[in-house]
Amino acid sequence: MVSPVKDLEPDFWRNLRDQLSASRAWVDRAIVLAYAVATGLVVVVFTLLSEAATQAFESLRSAESWTPYAMLLWTPALTVVVLWLTRRYAPGALGSGIPQVVRALDDTLPQHQRQWLVSLRVALAKVGLVSGGMLAGLSIGREGPTVQVGAGVMVHARRWLSPGSGIDAHALMVAGAAAGIAAAFNTPLGGIIFALEQLSRRRGMSHSALMIVSIVIAGLVAVAVFGNVTYFGRLRVPALDWSLLGPGLLVALVAGLAGGLFTRLLVASVRGTPDVFSHWRRHHPLRFAAGAALGVAVIGLVTGGATAGAGYAPTRALLDGAAAPGAEAALSLPGLYTLLKFCATWLSAWTGVPTGTFAPSLSIGAGIGADIARLTGVSSEMAIPLIALGMVGFLSATTQGPITAFIIVMEMVAGHTMVLSLMACSLLASGVARLISRPLYGELAALLVLPPDPAAEKDPCTTTSNTSHSQGRPDPQDTEDRPQSPSPDAGPGATSASSSPR
């Protein structure tokens, strides 16, 4: 006997009635979308402030014939001020911020520790502190920190949602972090992929459609202000042929090796090693930061300021094939620029200040591509694909997120004609980097030192187990010689009591 086939067609009127009667659910959705708009606006303000800081530094550096040398005092002094303010008032903002978000997504983490890592207060502090680092002339970017900023703004919506909304802090932080990336780079798809590849620890996420809409809305806010333009313009990619196969493979290998080495330096600097520099940084963090910043200033003096900031101007100049403000040194000495940008970015992260290495990684990768194009005798026109491959290769190697790197670079440069080449380079560079180092964000997140959980302190039975995951937060009145709370994403500049970078 054949069983009757059930009517699987949806009941339109009943479903419409259910949706209209769920007034509180619509209020919750409106709150989330409103915070998505707020996230986009905060990212816009962050972008404008950081760009103003970069331009102000360049204006100060080029004001007089002697002012480039004055940066040897300006950069260390302002770096120390930024680090002191961060350690004193917002230690959770140290570093780039991505490791902090990764750690905060642990559902077993106590609420007190999660708020120390990701909150609206930390997000707003991050905006000002990163801009201060760019005003100092450090080799840092705002794109990585935007992840922590977006997550901090978005998670604040949780206090206004109803208990039955089903939208928890984890979902909001993932959406906010992805929205930050989408708005910072104008890459909505890249933000979504970044969330799936790097952040979300769940097989499924309730209200995923609402979260994706939030990511897109934050990106649209940035587009409404800055226009629908690509981050580095549109690539003029010529017809590719087999003559670029060898140089392209070389770019992927070199980018993978360099990215793996960069990751190891960042992690080793945060973990600390038995050397005099790690000892100095651990016991005299402010003095160490001044010394590292002095090194960054010397590099900036040698390169005519080309290594300061995120490296947008030199990268854009390399892609355009024409000089741009601040890029002349990069074009005349591409090999020296790449090496010095690498060192300046490492030293900037090692200072421990709030910093990001996303955009500097793209600049280093662009330099690798340009160097190999010159070494292999590739024409300037055919060098553009190699520069793009270097960007995706180094970013993929440092983050070990090949899909994210491929999507972000493809959207940033509108390089759709190079889809397969970018994808292959990203996967190969990431594979090479994995032979040298472990994934950056997971390593730095594990090294974060968190403040003690008050609930655990009241329960002696849990004190021992909780101590293995977090250490006491230092008293704000601590002196410089006493290590303070860690910086989650502070790259190589964090110690076991400091932070992690990117």
ZAKETOR-934127 format. One record per atom (N, C-alpha, C, CB): residue in one letter; x, y, z. Coordinates in steps of 0.2 Angstrom, whole numbers, plus 5000, padded with zeros to 4 digits. Glycine has a CB too. Example, Ala and Ser with C-alpha at 12.3 -4.5 7.8 and 13.67 -1.06 7.14 Angstrom:
<zamars>
A506649725039 A506249785039 A506649845039 A505749785045 S506449895035 S506849955036 S506450005039 S507049975029 
</zamars>
This chain:
<zamars>
M500449945000 M500050005000 M500450065000 M499550005006 V500350114996 V500750174995 V500550225000 V500750194988 S500950245004 S500750305009 S500650365005 S501250305015 P500150405008 P500050465004 P500550515005 P499350495007 V500750555000 V501250605000 V501050665004 V501450624993 K501450685009 K501250745013 K501350805009 K501650745019 D500950855010 D500950915007 D501550955010 D500350955007 L502050965006 L502650995008 L502751075007 L503350965006 E502251095003 E502151165002 E502051205008 E501651184997 P502451265009 P502351305015 P501751335015 P502951355015 D501451345021 D500851385022 D500951455022 D500451365028 F500951495016 F501151565016 F500751605021 F500951585009 W500151605022 W499751645026 W499951635033 W499051645025 R499951575035 R500151555042 R500851575044 R500151475043 N501351565039 N502051585040 N502051665041 N502451565035 L501651705037 L501651775037 L501351795044 L501251805031 R500851765046 R500551785052 R501051775058 R499851745053 D501351715058 D501851695063 D502451755063 D502151635062 Q502651775057 Q503151825057 Q502951895060 Q503451825050 L502351905058 L502051975060 L501951975068 L501451995056 S501751915070 S501551915077 S502151915082 S501151855079 A502751895079 A503351885083 A503751955083 A503851835079 S503352005087 S503652075087 S504352075090 S503152115090 R504452045096 R505052045099 R505652025095 R505052005106 A505451965091 A506051945087 A506251995082 A505751885083 W505752035079 W505952095074 W506252145078 W505252115071 V506152155084 V506552205088 V507252185089 V506152225095 D507352125090 D508052095091 D508352105084 D507952025093 R508052085079 R508452095072 R508552165071 R507952065067 A508152215073 A508252285071 A508852305076 A507652325073 I508952285082 I509452295086 I510152275083 I509352265093 V510152215081 V510752185078 V510952225071 V510652115076 L510452245067 L510652285061 L510852355063 L509952285057 A510552385068 A510752445070 A511452445072 A510252475076 Y511652395076 Y512352385078 Y512852375072 Y512452335083 A512552345067 A512952335061 A513152405058 A512652285056 V512652445058 V512752515055 V513252545059 V512052555055 A513152545066 A513652575071 A514352545069 A513452565078 T514452485068 T515052455067 T515352485061 T515052375066 G514952495055 G515252525049 G515452595051 G514752525044 L515052635055 L515252705056 L515852705060 L514652735060 V515952665065 V516552665069 V517152645065 V516552615075 V517052595060 V517652585055 V517852645051 V517452525051 V517252675049 V517452735045 V517852785049 V516752765042 V517652805055 V517952845059 V518652825060 V517652855066 F518752765061 F519452735062 F519852745056 F519352655064 T519552735050 T519952745044 T520152815043 T519552725038 L519652865044 L519852935043 L520352955048 L519252975044 L520352935055 L520752955060 L521452925058 L520552925067 S521552865056 S522152825055 S522452865049 S522052755054 E522052875044 E522352915038 E522652985040 E521852915032 A522253015044 A522453085046 A523153075050 A521953115050 A523153025054 A523753015058 A524353005053 A523752955063 T524252965048 T524852945044 T525053005040 T524552895039 Q524553045038 Q524653115034 Q525053165039 Q524053145031 A524853165045 A525153215050 A525853195051 A524753215056 F526053125051 F526753105052 F527153125046 F526753025053 E526853115040 E527253135034 E527353205034 E526853105028 S526853245036 S526953315036 S527453335041 S526253355037 L527453305047 L527953325051 L528653305049 L527853295058 R528753245046 R529353215044 R529653265038 R529253145041 S529253285034 S529453325028 S529453405029 S529153305022 A529253425035 A529153495036 A529753535034 A528953515043 E530353515037 E530953555036 E531553505034 E531153595042 S532053525032 S532653485030 S532853445036 S533253525028 W532753465042 W533053435048 W532553385052 W533353485053 T531853395050 T531353355053 T531353285052 T530753385051 P531653255047 P531753185046 P532153155052 P532053165040 Y532653195054 Y533053175060 Y532753175066 Y533753215060 A532253225067 A531953235073 A531453175074 A531453295073 M531253135069 M530853075070 M531253025074 M530653045063 L531953025075 L532252985079 L532152995086 L533052995078 L531853055088 L531653065095 L530853055095 L531853135097 W530553085090 W529753085090 W529453015090 W529553115084 T529752965086 T529452895086 T529552865092 T529852855080 P530152855095 P530152825102 P529752855107 P530952825104 A529752925107 A529452955113 A528652945112 A529553035113 L528352955106 L527652935106 L527452865107 L527452965099 T527952825105 T527752745106 T527752735113 T528352705102 V528152765117 V528152745124 V527552775127 V528752785128 V527352835125 V526652865127 V526052815126 V526552935124 V526052795120 V525552745117 V525552685122 V525552735110 L526152655122 L526152595126 L525952605134 L526852565126 W526152655136 W526052675143 W525252675144 W526352735146 L524952715140 L524252725140 L523852665139 L524052775135 T524152615135 T523752555134 T523852505140 T524052525128 R524452505143 R524552455148 R524152485154 R525252455150 R524152555155 R523852585161 R523052575161 R524052655161 Y522752595155 Y522052605154 Y521652545150 Y521852665152 A522052515145 A521652465141 A522152415139 A521352505135 P522352375144 P522852315142 P522552265137 P523052285148 G521952265137 G521652215132 G521652235125 G520852205134 A521852305124 A521952325117 A522652315114 A521752405117 L523052295118 L523752275116 L523752235110 L524252255121 G524252245105 G524252195100 G523852215094 G524252125102 S523752165089 S523252175084 S522552165085 S523552135078 G522452125089 G521752115091 G521452045089 G521352165089 I521652015083 I521351955081 I521451895086 I521651935074 P522051885089 P522151835094 P521651845100 P522851835096 Q521551905102 Q521051925107 Q520351895105 Q521051995109 V520151905099 V519451885097 V519451815097 V519351915090 V519951785094 V520051705094 V519951675101 V520651685091 R520251705106 R520251685113 R519551695116 R520851715117 A519251755114 A518651775117 A518051725114 A518451845115 L518151695109 L517651655106 L517651585109 L517851645098 D518051575114 D518051515118 D517451515122 D518751505122 D516951475121 D516351475125 D516451455132 D515851425122 T516951425134 T517051415141 T517451475145 T517551355142 L517551525142 L517951585145 L517451615149 L518251625139 P517651635155 P517251675160 P517051745157 P517551685166 Q516451765158 Q516251835155 Q516751885157 Q515551845158 H516951885163 H517451945165 H518051945160 H517651935172 Q518351885159 Q518951885154 Q518751895147 Q519251815155 R518151875145 R517951895138 R517851965137 R517251855136 Q517552005142 Q517552075142 Q518152115142 Q517052105147 W518652085145 W519352115145 W519652115139 W519752075151 L519452055135 L519752055128 L519352085123 L519751975126 V518652085123 V518252115118 V517652145121 V517952055113 S517652215120 S517052255123 S517052325119 S517152265131 L516552355120 L516552425117 L517052475119 L515852455118 R517152465126 R517752515129 R518452495125 R517752505136 V518552435125 V519152415122 V519252435115 V519352335122 A518652425111 A518652445104 A518752515103 A517952425101 L518452565107 L518552635106 L519252655108 L518052675110 A519552615113 A520252635115 A520652615109 A520452595121 K520552555106 K520952535101 K521052585095 K520652465098 V520452615093 V520452665088 V520952715089 V519752695087 G520952745095 G521352805097 G522052775097 G521152835103 L522252725100 L522952695102 L523252675095 L522952645106 V522952645091 V523252625084 V523352685080 V522752575080 S522952735080 S523052795077 S523652835080 S522452845077 G523752825086 G524352855089 G524952825087 G524252855097 G524952755086 G525552725084 G525652745077 G525452645084 M525152755073 M525352775066 M525552845066 M524652775061 L525352895070 L525652955071 L526352955073 L525253005076 A526552905076 A527252895078 A527652875073 A527252845084 G527352845067 G527752825062 G527952755062 G528352865061 L527652715066 L527752645066 L527452605060 L527452615073 S527752555058 S527552515053 S526952465055 S528152475050 I526352495055 I525752455057 I525152475053 I525652475065 G524652435053 G524052455049 G523452445054 G523952405044 R522852475051 R522252475055 R521852415054 R521952535054 E521952375048 E521452325046 E521452265051 E521752295040 G521952245054 G521952185059 G521552215065 G522652165061 P521752265068 P521452295074 P520652305073 P521752355076 T520452315066 T519752325065 T519352265067 T519652345058 V519652205067 V519352145069 V519152155076 V519752085068 Q519552175080 Q519352175087 Q518952235089 Q520052185092 V518952285085 V518552345085 V517852325083 V518752405081 G517752295078 G517052275075 G516752225080 G517152235068 A517152175083 A516852125087 A516652165094 A517352075089 G517052215096 G516852245102 G516252285102 G517452295104 V516152325096 V515552355095 V514952315094 V515652405088 M515052265090 M514452215089 M514252175095 M514652165084 V514652155099 V514552115105 V514152155110 V515152085108 H514152225110 H513852265115 H513052265113 H514052345114 A512852235108 A512152235106 A511852175111 A512052215099 R512252135113 R511952075117 R511552105123 R512452035120 R511752155126 R511352185132 R510652205131 R511752235136 W510552225124 W509852245123 W509452195120 W509952305118 L509652135118 L509252075115 L508852045121 L509752035112 S508352015119 S507951975123 S508251905125 S507251965120 P508051885131 P508351815132 P508251755127 P508151795139 G507651765124 G507451715119 G507651725112 G506751705120 S508151775111 S508351795104 S508751735101 S508651855104 G509051695105 G509551645102 G510151675099 G509151615097 I510251735100 I510851765097 I511351775103 I510751835093 D511951745103 D512351745109 D512951785107 D512551675111 A513451795112 A514051835111 A514451805105 A514451845118 H514551745105 H514951715100 H514751735093 H514951635100 A514051735091 A513851745085 A513951825083 A513151735084 L513851865088 L513951935088 L514651955087 L513651975094 M515151925090 M515851935089 M516051915082 M516251905095 V515851855080 V516051835073 V515851885068 V515851765072 A515151905069 A514851945064 A515252015064 A514151955065 G515352045070 G515752105071 G516452105068 G515752125078 A516852055070 A517452045067 A517452045059 A517851985070 A517052005057 A516951995049 A516752065046 A516551945047 A516352095050 A516052165047 A516652215047 A515452185051 G517052205052 G517652255052 G518152245046 G518052245059 I518252185045 I518652165039 I518352185033 I518852085039 A517652175032 A517352195026 A517352265025 A516652165026 A517252305030 A517252375030 A517952405029 A516852405036 A518452375032 A519052405031 A519352395024 A519552365036 F519252345021 F519552325015 F519052335009 F519852255014 N518452355011 N517852355006 N517852285002 N517952405001 T517852235006 T517852165004 T517352125008 T518552125004 P516652125006 P516152095010 P516252015010 P515452115007 L516351995004 L516451915003 L517151895007 L516551894996 G517651935007 G518251925011 G518051925019 G518751975010 G517651965021 G517451965028 G517151905030 G517052025030 I516651885026 I516251825027 I516751765027 I515751815022 I517151755022 I517651695022 I518151705028 I518051695016 F518351765030 F518751765036 F518451745042 F518951845037 A517851755043 A517451735049 A517351655049 A516751765049 L517251625043 L517151555043 L517851515043 L516851535036 E518351545040 E519051515040 E519451525047 E519451535035 Q519351585050 Q519851595055 Q519451605062 Q520151665054 L518851615062 L518551635069 L517951585071 L518251695068 S517551565067 S516951525069 S517151455071 S516351525064 R517051435077 R517151375080 R516551325080 R517451375087 R516051345077 R515451305077 R515251275070 R514851345080 R515051215070 R514851195063 R514251235060 R514651115064 G513851255064 G513251295062 G513151345067 G512651245061 M512851405064 M512751465068 M512051485067 M513251515067 S511651485073 S510951505072 S510951585070 S510651495079 H510451595066 H510351665064 H510951685059 H510351715070 S511251635055 S511851655051 S511651705046 S512051585048 A510951695043 A510751745038 A510751815041 A510051725035 L510551825047 L510551895050 L511251915051 L510251895057 M511751875053 M512451895054 M512751915047 M512851835057 I512551875042 I512851895035 I512651955033 I512751835030 V511951975034 V511652035032 V512052095036 V510952035034 S512152075042 S512552125047 S513252145044 S512652105054 I513552095041 I514252105038 I514152145032 I514552035037 V513652135028 V513552165022 V513452245023 V513052135017 I512952255028 I512752315030 I513352365032 I512252315035 A513752335036 A514352365039 A514852385033 A514752325044 G514852345028 G515252355022 G514952415018 G515352295018 L514252415017 L513952465013 L514052535017 L513252445013 V514052535023 V514152595026 V514852625024 V514152595034 A515352585024 A515952615022 A515952635015 A516552555023 V515652595010 V515552615003 V515152675002 V515152555000 A514652685007 A514252755006 A514752815007 A513652745011 V515252805012 V515652855014 V516252865009 V515952855021 F516552815007 F517152815003 F517052794996 F517752765006 G516452774994 G516352754987 G516552684986 G516752794982 N516252654981 N516352584979 N517052574975 N515752554975 V517552584978 V518252584975 V518652524978 V518652654976 T519052494974 T519552444977 T520052474980 T519752404971 Y520352434985 Y520852454990 Y521452484986 Y521052404995 F521652444981 F522352464978 F522152484970 F522852414978 G521552494969 G521352504962 G521252444958 G521952554959 R521152454951 R521052394947 R521752374944 R520552404941 L521852314944 L522552284941 L522452284933 L522652214943 R522952314930 R523052304923 R523452244921 R523352374920 V523052184921 V523352124920 V523452104913 V523052064924 P524052094910 P524052074903 P523952004902 P524752094901 A523851984896 A523751914895 A524351864898 A523651894887 L524151824902 L524651774905 L524851724901 L524451754912 D525551704901 D525751644897 D526251604901 D526151674891 W526451554899 W526851504902 W527551534904 W526951444898 S527751584902 S528351614904 S528351644911 S528551674899 L527751654914 L527751674921 L527651614926 L527151724921 L527651554923 L527551494928 L528151494933 L527551434924 G528751494930 G529351494934 G529451554939 G530051494930 P529351614937 P529351664942 P528851664947 P529351734938 G528251644944 G527651634949 G527751584954 G527051624945 L528051524953 L528151474958 L528751504963 L528451414954 L529251544960 L529751564964 L529451614969 L530251604960 V528951664967 V528651704971 V528251674977 V528151754967 A527851614975 A527551584980 A527951544985 A527151524977 L528551524983 L529051484988 L529351544992 L529551454984 V529551594989 V529951644993 V529451674998 V530251704989 A528851694996 A528351725000 A528151675006 A527651744996 G528051605004 G527951555010 G528451555015 G527851495006 L529051555013 L529651545017 L529751615022 L530351535014 A529651675018 A529651735022 A529151745027 A529651795017 G528551725025 G527951725029 G527951675035 G527251715025 G528251615034 G528351575039 G528851595044 G528551505037 L529351625042 L529851655046 L529651715050 L530551675042 F529251755047 F528951815050 F528451785056 F528451855045 T528051735055 T527651715060 T528051685066 T527151655057 R528551645064 R528951625070 R529351675074 R529551575067 L529551735071 L529751785074 L529251815079 L530051845069 L528651825076 L528151855080 L527951815086 L527451865076 V527851745085 V527751705091 V528251695096 V527551635088 A528951695093 A529451685098 A529551755102 A530151675094 S529451805099 S529451875103 S528951875108 S529451935098 V528351855107 V527851855112 V527951805117 V527151835109 R528151745115 R528351695120 R528951705124 R528451625117 G529451745121 G530051755125 G530551705124 G529851765132 T531151715124 T531651675123 T532251685128 T531951665116 P532651645130 P533251655135 P533751705132 P533551595137 D533551765130 D534051815127 D534051875131 D533951815119 V534451925130 V534451985133 V533952025131 V535152015132 F533652025125 F533152065123 F532452045126 F533052065115 S532351985126 S531751965129 S531751975137 S531651885128 H532351975140 H532351995147 H532252065148 H533051975150 W532552105144 W532452175144 W531752195143 W532952215139 R531452165138 R530752185137 R530252165142 R530552145130 R530452105145 R530052085151 R530052125157 R530252015153 H530652155159 H530752185165 H530752265164 H531352165168 H530852285158 H530852355156 H530452375150 H531552385156 P529852355150 P529452365143 P529452425140 P528752335144 L529452485144 L529452545141 L530052565138 L529252605146 R530652545141 R531252565138 R531452525132 R531852555144 F531152455132 F531252415127 F530852445121 F531052345128 A530252465122 A529852495117 A530152555113 A529152515119 A530552595118 A530852655115 A531452635110 A531152695121 G531852575112 G532352555108 G532152525102 G532752505112 A531552485102 A531352455096 A531052505091 A530752405098 A530752555094 A530452615090 A531052655087 A529952655094 L531552665091 L532152695088 L532352655081 L532752705093 G532352595082 G532552555076 G532152565070 G532552475078 V531452565072 V530952585066 V531152655063 V530252585069 A531252705068 A531452765065 A532052775061 A531452815071 V532552735063 V533152735059 V532952705052 V533752695062 I532652645052 I532452615045 I532052675041 I531952555046 G531552705044 G531152755041 G531652815038 G530652785045 L532152835042 L532552885039 L532952855033 L533052905045 V533152795033 V533552765027 V533052765021 V533752695029 T532452745022 T532052735016 T531652795015 T531552675018 G531752855018 G531352915016 G530652915018 G531452925009 G530552875024 G529852875026 G529452825023 G529552935026 A529652785018 A529252735014 A529052675019 A529652705009 T529352655024 T529152605028 T528652625034 T529752575031 A528552685035 A528052705040 A527352685038 A528152785041 G526952675043 G526252665042 G526152595039 G525952715037 A525552585035 A525352525033 A525652505026 A524552525031 G525952555023 G526352535017 G525852545010 G526552465017 Y525352575011 Y524852585006 Y525152615000 Y524252625008 A525452675001 A525752714995 A526252674991 A526052774998 P526752644994 P527252604990 P526952544987 P527752574995 T526452514990 T526152454987 T525752484981 T525652414991 R525352534981 R524952564976 R525452584970 R524552624978 A525952614972 A526452634967 A526752574963 A527052674970 L526952524967 L527152464963 L526652434958 L527352414968 L526052434961 L525452404956 L525352454950 L524852394960 D525352514951 D525252564946 D525852574941 D525052634949 G526452554944 G527052564940 G527252644940 G526952544933 A527052684944 A527152754944 A527352774951 A526652794941 A527752824952 A527852854959 A527252884962 A528452904959 A527252874969 A526752904973 A527052934979 A526152854975 P526752974982 P526953004988 P527252954993 P526453054992 G527852964995 G528152915000 G528352844997 G527652905005 A528352844991 A528452774988 A529152774984 A527952754983 E529452834983 E530052844979 E530552794981 E530252914978 A530752784987 A531252744990 A531052674988 A531352754997 A530452654989 A530252584988 A530352564980 A529552574989 L530252614976 L530352604969 L531052604967 L529952654965 S531452644970 S532152644968 S532552594971 S532452714970 L532352564977 L532752514980 L532252464982 L533152544986 P531952424978 P531452374979 P531652324984 P531152344973 G532252294983 G532552244987 G532652264994 G533152214984 L532952324995 L533052355001 L532452375005 L533552415001 Y531952395001 Y531252415004 Y530952355007 Y530852444999 T530952295003 T530652235006 T530952215012 T530652185001 L531552205013 L531852185019 L531752235024 L532652175017 L531852295023 L531752345029 L531052355031 L532052415026 K530552345026 K529852345028 K529752285033 K529352345022 F530052225031 F529952165035 F530252185042 F530352105032 C530752215043 C531152225049 C530752275053 C531852245048 A530552325050 A530152385053 A529452355056 A530052445048 T529152315052 T528452285054 T528552245060 T528152245049 W529152205060 W529252155066 W529452195072 W529852115064 L529852245071 L530052285077 L529452325080 L530652335075 S529052355075 S528452385078 S527952345082 S528052415072 A527852285080 A527452235083 A527852215090 A527352175079 W528452215090 W528852195096 W528852245101 W529652185094 T528652315099 T528652365105 T528052345109 T528452435101 G527552305107 G526952295111 G526352335111 G527152285118 V526452395107 V525852435106 V525352405102 V526152505103 P524752435102 P524152405098 P524352415091 P523552445099 T524352365087 T524652365080 T524352315076 T525452355080 G524452315070 G524152265065 G524652255059 G523452295062 T524652195057 T525152175052 T524852155045 T525552125054 F524152165045 F523852145039 F524052185033 F523052155040 A523952245033 A524152285027 A524952285026 A523952365028 P525352295032 P526052285030 P526252225027 P526452295037 S525852165029 S526052105025 S525952105018 S525652045028 L525352145016 L525252155009 L525852195005 L524552185008 S526052245009 S526652285006 S527252245006 S526752345011 I527452205011 I528052165010 I527952115004 I528152125017 G527352085004 G527252034998 G527252064991 G526552004999 A527052134991 A527152164985 A527852174983 A526752234985 G528252194988 G528952204987 G529352134985 G529252224994 I529052084988 I529352014986 I529252004978 I529051954990 G528652014976 G528452004969 G528852054965 G527752014968 A528952114967 A529352164963 A530052144962 A529252234965 D530352114968 D531052094968 D531152044963 D531252084975 I530751994963 I530751934959 I530651944952 I530351874961 A530251994950 A530152014944 A530752044941 A529552064943 R531152084945 R531752114943 R532252064942 R531952174948 L532352014947 L532851964947 L532751924940 L532851924953 T532151904939 T532051864933 T531951904926 T531451824934 G532051964926 G532052004920 G531352014917 G532451974915 V530852004921 V530152014919 V530052094917 V529651984924 S529652104912 S529552174910 S529052204916 S529152174903 S529052274916 S528652304921 S527952284920 S528752384920 E527652284914 E526952264913 E526852194916 E526752264906 M527252144914 M527152074917 M527352074924 M527552034913 A527652124927 A527852114934 A527152124939 A528352174936 I526652154936 I526052174940 I525752104943 I525552204936 P525652054938 P525451994941 P525851964947 P525351934936 L526551964946 L526951944951 L526851974958 L527651944949 I526752044957 I526652084963 I526052064967 I526652164961 A525552054963 A524852024966 A524951954969 A524352024961 L525351914966 L525451844969 L525851854975 L525851804964 G526351904975 G526751914981 G526351934987 G527351964980 M525851974986 M525352004991 M524951944994 M524952054988 V524651904989 V524251854992 V524651794995 V523851824986 G525251784993 G525751734995 G525951745002 G526251724991 F526151815003 F526451825010 F525851835015 F526851895010 L525351865013 L524751865018 L524451795020 L524151905015 S524451755015 S524251685016 S524751645021 S524151645010 A525351655020 A525851625024 A525851645031 A526551635021 T525751715032 T525751735039 T525151725042 T525851815039 T524551725039 T523951705043 T523751635042 T523351745039 Q524051595037 Q523951525036 Q523151525035 Q524151485041 G522851565032 G522151565030 G522151575022 G521751615034 P522351525018 P522351535011 P521751565007 P522651475008 I521151535010 I520551555006 I520451635008 I519951515008 T520451645014 T520351715016 T520851765012 T520451725023 A521551745012 A521951785008 A521851795001 A522751765009 F521651744998 F521451744991 F520851784989 F521351674988 I520351774993 I519751814992 I519851894993 I519151794997 I520251904999 I520351975001 I520752014995 I520651985007 V521351984993 V521752014988 V521352014982 V522351974987 M520951964980 M520651964973 M520152024973 M520251904972 E519752034979 E519252094979 E519652154980 E518852084985 M520152164983 M520552224984 M520752254978 M521052214989 V521052214974 V521352234968 V520952224961 V522052204967 A520352194962 A519852184957 A520252134952 A519652244954 G520652084954 G521052044950 G520651984948 G521652034953 H520051984945 H519651934944 H519951894938 H518951954942 T520451924934 T520751884928 T521251834931 T520951934923 M521451844937 M522051804940 M521751754945 M522551854943 V521151744945 V520751704950 V521151634952 V520051684949 L521351594947 L521651534948 L522351544950 L521651494941 S522651594947 S523351604949 S523451624956 S523751654944 L523051674958 L523051694965 L522851634970 L522551754966 M522351594968 M522151534972 M522751484973 M521551504970 A523051474967 A523651424968 A524251454972 A523851404961 C524351514971 C524951544975 C524751544982 C525051614972 S524151564984 S523951564991 S524051494994 S523251594991 L523751444991 L523851374994 L524551354994 L523451324989 L524951364989 L525651344989 L526051384995 L525951354983 A525951444995 A526351485000 A526151465007 A526151564999 S525451455008 S525251435015 S525551365017 S524451425015 G525551315012 G525851255013 G526551255015 G525751205007 V526951295012 V527651305013 V527751335020 V527951355008 A527351385022 A527351415029 A527251365034 A526851475029 R526751315033 R526551275038 R527151225040 R525951235036 L527651215035 L528251175037 L528651215042 L528651165030 I528651275042 I529051315047 I528751335053 I529251375043 S528051355053 S527751385059 S527051355059 S527751465058 R526751365065 R526051345066 R525651405065 R525951325073 P524951395064 P524551455063 P524651515068 P523751435063 L524651575065 L524851625070 L524351645075 L524951685065 Y523751655073 Y523251675078 Y523151625083 Y522551685074 G523151565082 G523051515087 G523551515092 G522951445084 E524251515090 E524751525094 E524751585098 E525451525090 L524651645096 L524651705100 L524051705104 L524551765095 A523451675102 A522951675107 A523051625113 A522251645104 A523451575112 A523651535118 A524151565122 A523951465115 L524451615120 L524951645124 L524751705128 L525551665120 L524051725127 L523751775131 L523751765138 L523051795128 V523951815142 V523851805149 V523251855151 V524551835153 L522751815154 L522151855156 L522051865163 L521551805154 P521651915165 P521551935172 P521251875175 P521151995173 P521251865182 P520951815186 P520151825185 P521151805193 D519851765186 D519151765186 D518851775193 D518851695183 P518551825195 P518351835202 P517951775205 P517851895202 A517551735200 A517151685203 A517651625205 A516651655197 A518151615201 A518651565202 A519051575209 A519151555196 E519151645210 E519551655216 E519051645222 E519751735216 K518451645222 K518051635227 K517951555229 K517351665226 D518051515223 D518051445224 D518751415224 D517551415218 P518951395229 P519651375230 P519751305225 P519851355237 C519251275224 C519251205221 C519451225213 C518651165221 T519251285211 T519351295204 T519951335202 T518751325201 T520251365208 T520851405207 T521351375203 T521051435214 T521551315205 T522151285202 T522051275194 T522351215205 S521451245192 S521351235185 S521251305181 S520751195185 N521051355185 N520951415181 N521551455180 N520451465185 T522051445185 T522751475184 T523051455178 T523151465190 S522951385176 S523351365170 S523151395164 S523251295169 H522551435164 H522351465158 H522351545159 H521551455157 S522451575164 S522551645165 S522951655171 S521851675166 Q523251715171 Q523651735176 Q523351805179 Q524351745174 G523651825185 G523351885188 G523451945184 G523651895194 R522951995183 R523052055180 R523452105185 R522352085178 P523952135182 P524352175186 P523952235188 P524952195182 D524152265194 D523852325197 D524052385192 D524152335204 P523552425191 P523652485186 P524252525189 P523052525186 Q524352525195 Q524952565198 Q525552535198 Q524752585205 D525652475194 D526252445194 D526752485190 D526252375190 T527452475192 T527952515189 T528152485182 T528552525193 E528552525178 E528752495172 E529052425173 E529252545168 D529452415178 D529852355179 D529452295180 D530352365184 R528852305181 R528352245183 R527952225177 R527952255189 P528052165174 P527652145168 P526952155169 P527752075166 Q526552185164 Q525852195164 Q525452145160 Q525752265162 S524852155160 S524352115156 S524552105149 S523652135157 P524452055146 P524652035139 P524252075134 P524551965137 S524552075128 S524152105122 S524052055118 S524552165119 P523352035116 P523151975113 P523451975106 P522451975112 D523452025102 D523652015095 D524252055094 D523152045091 A524652075099 A525252115098 A525752065096 A525452145105 G525952065090 G526452025088 G527052005091 G526652045081 P527552015088 P528251995091 P528352035097 P528751995086 G528052085098 G528152125103 G527852105110 G528052195102 A527552055111 A527252035117 A527651985121 A526552025117 T527651985127 T528051935131 T527451895134 T528451965136 S527651845138 S527151805141 S526751845145 S527451755146 A526951905147 A526451945151 A526252005147 A526851975157 S526352005141 S526252065137 S525652055132 S526852085133 S525852025126 S525252025121 S525451985115 S525052085119 S525051985110 S525151955104 S525051995098 S524851895103 P525351995092 P525252035087 P524852015081 P525852065084 R524652055077 R524352055070 R523852095068 R524251985068 
</zamars>
